[in-house]
Structures are given as structure tokens and as C-alpha cells.
Amino acid sequence: MLVDGMALLFRAYFATASGGYIRRTKSGVPTNAIYGFIRYFWDAVQRFEPSHVVCCWDLGGKTFRGDHFAAYKGNRPQAPDDLIPQFSLILEVMESLGVPNISSEGYEADDCIGTLSDQFSRDMDVLILSGDHDLLQLVSDRTTVIMMKKGHGNYKVYTPNSLYEERQLLPRQIIDVKALMGDASDNYPGVRGIGEKTAMKLVQEYKSVEGILENLDQLTANVRGKIEADLEMLHVSRKLAEIHCNVPVACALDICELVLNEEQVISKFEELEMKSLYQWMGVASV
């Protein structure tokens, strides 16, 4: 199982912070995101029973996508003050569980996940845990994407068949749809005036961006005009949408086998005053 760390951490933080409650230690260290993260993470472990686990993280700072489009993710607000100290703490917590933390400077967690998925799926089935629909482009016969839905313990499991049943798209076509419609959360526009419905219809009919461009004369004048006016941005958006699967990261299989060192887990969780959490996980007190 490859875990999209930031997706879980932000989801966990806002699930409680939106109600105004921030869990803290007696010394005032905020831990609500960590607590929620482990609840999400361990529920998925119990549900899907992975033998090996890796957690991938964004490092922050500039990535290669910013070189393609300077405004990429330029609309993202600063992380809340109570979340910032939890970034380093969650890495320590995952280490205490024996889960490797993987990242690569200049790349995003999605790229690390894509790279490791490509490597591991040659020899075994891979699960990806996230709430980010961009990762659906990685679905394959050996790679399943587990999409976290609203509410604790709710998932949508994507295989090539279920993805096609829901959207009539192949995994690689997710990239072409995003190239056309853009992504407001990542702050790139795609083709202005083309939304998700039109983007999906075009890709379903013409199979790819190349197929659409080869058949511009068959499109309505309105849609053709929008594409021709934003042709450069269409190609840039496609580069931004595509997950790179050749990032310089690697993780030996033996170091990501999920085997808990109970004493280590208890020590870290008691440090963060989370006795109830390790008990819920089934880790016995010593």
C-alpha cells in the first residue's frame, strides 16, 4: 500500500479543526491531524490488509511543474499554524510504525507514488490510498486506487473496470481530461470555457488530446475556437496533469514490510498522549 501522506494529513486536520476543536498535548502541542491520520490509516490497513506499506510526502518548495507554469498551485493558502508542527511529528509517528517516509526534491508525492507503483507492480499487486483523483491515472491490472470518501471508513475502490464503468475512461485518459478542463485546486486553467462534462465527452469520443486535435474540423465552432485559442495552455496543462513515474526514489521491499514493534509504537504514542489510539489499534500496553 502506497499512502498519499499529505492527502490524509490535511483531511484529518480539517475534519476536526472545522468544528473548532484542536486536540493538544498537556504542553500545548497540536496533535489533531496526527490522531486523525492514524485513524484513517489504520482503518485502511485493517480493511485492505497490505503486507507492505510506504508513505509518500510532498516536500514543499519548487517542483518541476512550477518551471512549466509559474502560477502552478499559486492559489494555495498557507498551512494553518496548528498544522505546521504536525508535519514533522507525523513522520516520526510513521517511523515508529516501521513505515518508510519517501519524498523527492523537485517532485510531488504523486510522482513518488507513481514511480514506486510502477516498480512494485512488476512483482506484486499495489494499493494506493488517497483522496486525490489525479491518481486514478495510475490504475492498472496490478494497481488499485483506494479513494477516501467523506466520512470515516468510506472508500471507493478503482480498478480499470470500475473506473471505466463510472467514467467511460481509461486510466491514461484522465490526463487528457485534466488537460482540457484544467484544475482549479492546482491553479492551472486548461482550455478556458471547457468544463469537465465537455472534456470527458471529447476524450470519450476522440480518445486523446491528439485525437481531438486531428479532428478539430468535426467539432462545433464554439468548442474548436476555444481549443485553438488556448492550444499552448492545453499542452502545458497536460504536462502538469501527468504523474511522472521515473522519479529518483526507491524502497527495498524488506524495509517496508508492515511489522509493528509494539514497544516502539507505545513509546511514541504515549509521548503524544494517545494511549487510547494505540489501544484501538490493538497494540497491547506493556
C-alpha positions as CSV (number, residue, x, y, z in Angstrom):
1,M,0.0,0.0,0.0
2,L,1.3,3.4,-1.1
3,V,-0.1,6.1,1.2
4,D,-0.6,9.7,0.0
5,G,0.6,11.3,3.2
6,M,-0.4,14.9,2.7
7,A,-3.9,13.9,1.5
8,L,-4.5,12.0,4.7
9,L,-2.9,14.6,7.0
10,F,-4.9,17.6,5.6
11,R,-8.1,15.6,5.6
12,A,-7.5,14.6,9.2
13,Y,-6.7,18.2,10.3
14,F,-9.7,19.9,8.7
15,A,-12.1,17.1,9.8
16,T,-11.7,18.3,13.4
17,A,-10.5,21.8,13.0
18,S,-13.6,22.8,11.1
19,G,-15.6,22.1,14.3
20,G,-13.3,24.4,16.3
21,Y,-11.6,21.6,18.3
22,I,-7.8,21.1,18.2
23,R,-6.5,18.1,20.1
24,R,-3.3,19.0,22.0
25,T,-0.9,17.5,24.5
26,K,-0.7,18.9,28.0
27,S,2.2,21.0,26.9
28,G,0.1,22.5,24.1
29,V,1.5,20.7,21.1
30,P,-1.4,20.3,18.5
31,T,-1.9,16.6,17.5
32,N,-5.4,16.5,16.0
33,A,-4.1,15.9,12.4
34,I,-1.8,13.1,13.7
35,Y,-4.6,11.5,15.6
36,G,-7.0,11.6,12.6
37,F,-4.3,10.5,10.2
38,I,-3.7,7.3,12.2
39,R,-7.4,6.6,12.5
40,Y,-7.7,6.9,8.7
41,F,-4.5,5.0,8.0
42,W,-5.1,2.1,10.4
43,D,-8.7,1.7,9.2
44,A,-7.4,1.2,5.7
45,V,-4.8,-1.2,6.9
46,Q,-7.4,-3.3,8.7
47,R,-9.8,-3.2,5.7
48,F,-7.3,-3.9,2.9
49,E,-4.6,-5.9,4.8
50,P,-1.5,-4.8,2.9
51,S,1.7,-6.8,3.6
52,H,3.9,-3.8,2.9
53,V,3.4,0.0,3.4
54,V,5.2,3.1,2.2
55,C,4.1,6.7,2.9
56,C,4.9,9.4,0.3
57,W,5.1,13.1,1.0
58,D,5.3,16.5,-0.7
59,L,8.4,18.4,0.4
60,G,7.1,21.8,-0.3
61,G,9.0,24.4,-2.3
62,K,9.5,24.5,-6.0
63,T,8.8,21.5,-8.3
64,F,9.4,20.9,-12.0
65,R,5.7,21.7,-12.6
66,G,6.5,25.3,-11.5
67,D,9.0,25.5,-14.3
68,H,6.3,24.7,-16.8
69,F,3.7,27.1,-15.3
70,A,4.8,29.7,-12.7
71,A,1.3,30.0,-11.2
72,Y,1.0,26.3,-10.5
73,K,-0.5,25.9,-7.1
74,G,-0.1,29.6,-6.6
75,N,-3.6,29.9,-5.1
76,R,-2.8,27.6,-2.2
77,P,-3.2,29.3,1.2
78,Q,-0.5,28.9,3.9
79,A,-0.9,25.8,6.1
80,P,-2.8,26.6,9.4
81,D,-0.4,27.4,12.3
82,D,-1.7,24.4,14.3
83,L,-0.9,22.1,11.4
84,I,2.7,23.1,10.8
85,P,4.3,21.4,13.8
86,Q,2.4,18.2,12.9
87,F,4.3,17.8,9.6
88,S,7.5,16.7,11.3
89,L,5.7,14.8,14.1
90,I,3.7,12.6,11.7
91,L,7.0,11.5,10.0
92,E,8.2,10.4,13.5
93,V,4.9,8.5,14.1
94,M,5.1,6.7,10.8
95,E,8.7,5.7,11.5
96,S,7.6,4.4,14.9
97,L,5.2,2.1,13.0
98,G,8.1,0.9,10.8
99,V,6.7,2.7,7.7
100,P,9.3,4.3,5.4
101,N,8.7,8.0,4.5
102,I,9.5,8.7,0.9
103,S,9.8,12.0,-0.9
104,S,12.0,13.6,-3.6
105,E,13.1,17.2,-4.0
106,G,11.6,18.9,-7.1
107,Y,8.7,16.3,-7.3
108,E,5.4,15.8,-5.6
109,A,4.1,12.8,-3.6
110,D,2.0,11.8,-6.6
111,D,5.2,11.3,-8.6
112,C,6.8,9.3,-5.9
113,I,3.7,7.1,-5.7
114,G,3.6,6.7,-9.5
115,T,7.3,5.7,-9.5
116,L,7.0,3.2,-6.7
117,S,3.7,1.8,-8.1
118,D,5.5,1.2,-11.4
119,Q,8.4,-0.5,-9.6
120,F,6.4,-2.7,-7.2
121,S,3.6,-3.6,-9.6
122,R,6.1,-5.6,-11.6
123,D,6.2,-8.2,-8.9
124,M,3.0,-7.7,-6.8
125,D,-0.4,-6.1,-6.5
126,V,-0.3,-2.4,-5.4
127,L,-2.8,-0.4,-3.5
128,I,-2.8,3.4,-3.5
129,L,-4.6,5.2,-0.6
130,S,-5.5,8.8,-1.3
131,G,-8.3,11.3,-1.8
132,D,-6.7,12.8,-4.9
133,H,-8.5,11.9,-8.1
134,D,-5.4,12.7,-10.1
135,L,-4.0,9.3,-9.0
136,L,-6.7,7.5,-11.0
137,Q,-4.3,7.7,-14.0
138,L,-2.2,5.1,-12.2
139,V,-4.9,2.4,-12.1
140,S,-3.9,-0.8,-13.9
141,D,-4.4,-4.5,-13.8
142,R,-1.9,-4.6,-10.9
143,T,-2.6,-1.2,-9.3
144,T,-5.8,-0.4,-7.5
145,V,-6.6,3.1,-6.2
146,I,-8.5,3.4,-2.9
147,M,-10.2,6.7,-2.9
148,M,-11.2,8.1,0.5
149,K,-14.7,9.4,0.6
150,K,-16.5,11.7,3.0
151,G,-16.9,10.1,6.4
152,H,-14.6,7.8,8.3
153,G,-14.0,4.4,6.7
154,N,-15.8,5.1,3.4
155,Y,-13.9,4.2,0.2
156,K,-14.4,3.9,-3.5
157,V,-12.1,1.3,-5.0
158,Y,-10.9,1.9,-8.5
159,T,-9.8,-0.9,-10.9
160,P,-9.7,-0.5,-14.7
161,N,-13.2,-1.9,-14.9
162,S,-14.7,0.2,-12.1
163,L,-13.1,3.4,-13.5
164,Y,-14.5,2.6,-17.0
165,E,-17.9,1.8,-15.6
166,E,-18.1,5.1,-13.7
167,R,-16.5,7.5,-16.3
168,Q,-16.1,5.5,-19.6
169,L,-12.4,6.5,-19.4
170,L,-9.2,4.5,-19.5
171,P,-6.7,5.5,-16.8
172,R,-4.4,7.4,-19.2
173,Q,-7.4,9.4,-20.4
174,I,-7.7,11.0,-17.0
175,I,-4.6,13.1,-18.0
176,D,-6.3,14.3,-21.3
177,V,-9.5,15.3,-19.4
178,K,-7.4,17.3,-17.0
179,A,-5.5,18.9,-19.8
180,L,-8.8,20.2,-21.3
181,M,-10.7,21.2,-18.1
182,G,-7.7,22.3,-16.0
183,D,-7.6,22.0,-12.2
184,A,-8.7,24.9,-10.1
185,S,-7.2,23.4,-6.9
186,D,-3.8,23.2,-8.6
187,N,-4.4,26.6,-10.3
188,Y,-4.0,25.8,-14.0
189,P,-6.7,26.6,-16.4
190,G,-6.7,24.0,-19.2
191,V,-8.8,25.3,-22.1
192,R,-10.8,28.3,-20.9
193,G,-14.5,27.7,-21.2
194,I,-14.3,23.9,-21.3
195,G,-15.6,22.2,-18.2
196,E,-15.5,18.6,-17.0
197,K,-18.6,17.4,-18.9
198,T,-17.3,18.7,-22.3
199,A,-13.8,17.5,-21.6
200,M,-15.0,13.9,-20.8
201,K,-17.2,13.9,-23.9
202,L,-14.4,14.9,-26.2
203,V,-11.9,12.4,-24.7
204,Q,-14.5,9.6,-24.8
205,E,-15.2,10.3,-28.5
206,Y,-11.8,11.1,-29.8
207,K,-9.7,9.0,-27.3
208,S,-6.9,11.6,-26.6
209,V,-5.8,15.2,-27.0
210,E,-4.0,14.1,-30.2
211,G,-7.3,12.6,-31.5
212,I,-9.2,15.8,-30.7
213,L,-6.7,18.0,-32.5
214,E,-6.7,15.7,-35.5
215,N,-10.5,16.1,-35.7
216,L,-10.9,19.8,-35.0
217,D,-13.0,20.2,-38.1
218,Q,-15.6,17.9,-36.7
219,L,-16.1,19.9,-33.5
220,T,-18.6,22.7,-33.1
221,A,-17.3,26.2,-34.0
222,N,-17.6,27.2,-30.3
223,V,-15.5,24.3,-28.9
224,R,-13.0,24.4,-31.8
225,G,-12.5,28.1,-31.2
226,K,-11.8,27.7,-27.5
227,I,-9.2,24.9,-28.2
228,E,-7.5,26.9,-30.9
229,A,-7.3,30.0,-28.7
230,D,-5.8,28.0,-25.8
231,L,-3.7,25.5,-27.7
232,E,-0.5,26.3,-25.8
233,M,-2.1,26.1,-22.4
234,L,-3.7,22.8,-23.4
235,H,-0.3,21.2,-23.9
236,V,1.1,22.9,-20.7
237,S,-1.9,21.6,-18.7
238,R,-1.3,18.1,-19.9
239,K,2.3,18.2,-18.7
240,L,1.1,19.5,-15.3
241,A,-1.6,16.8,-15.0
242,E,0.6,13.8,-15.9
243,I,2.2,12.0,-13.0
244,H,5.9,11.2,-13.6
245,C,6.9,7.6,-12.9
246,N,10.6,8.0,-13.2
247,V,11.5,9.9,-10.0
248,P,14.8,9.1,-8.4
249,V,13.3,7.2,-5.4
250,A,13.4,3.6,-4.4
251,C,12.4,1.5,-1.4
252,A,13.6,-2.0,-0.8
253,L,10.8,-4.4,-0.2
254,D,12.1,-5.8,3.1
255,I,12.2,-2.4,4.8
256,C,8.5,-1.6,4.1
257,E,7.0,-4.9,5.4
258,L,4.4,-3.9,8.0
259,V,5.5,-5.4,11.2
260,L,4.8,-3.4,14.3
261,N,7.4,-3.0,17.1
262,E,4.8,-2.7,19.9
263,E,7.2,-1.2,22.4
264,Q,8.3,1.5,19.9
265,V,4.7,2.3,18.9
266,I,3.6,2.6,22.6
267,S,6.6,4.8,23.4
268,K,5.8,7.3,20.6
269,F,2.1,7.3,21.2
270,E,2.4,7.8,24.9
271,E,4.8,10.7,24.2
272,L,1.9,12.3,22.2
273,E,-0.6,11.3,24.8
274,M,-2.5,9.0,22.6
275,K,-2.9,5.9,24.7
276,S,-6.5,5.4,23.5
277,L,-5.3,5.3,19.9
278,Y,-2.7,2.5,20.2
279,Q,-5.2,0.5,22.3
280,W,-7.8,1.0,19.5
281,M,-5.1,-0.3,17.1
282,G,-4.8,-3.4,19.2
283,V,-1.3,-2.7,20.4
284,A,-1.1,-4.1,24.0
285,S,0.2,-1.9,26.8
286,V,3.5,-3.1,28.4
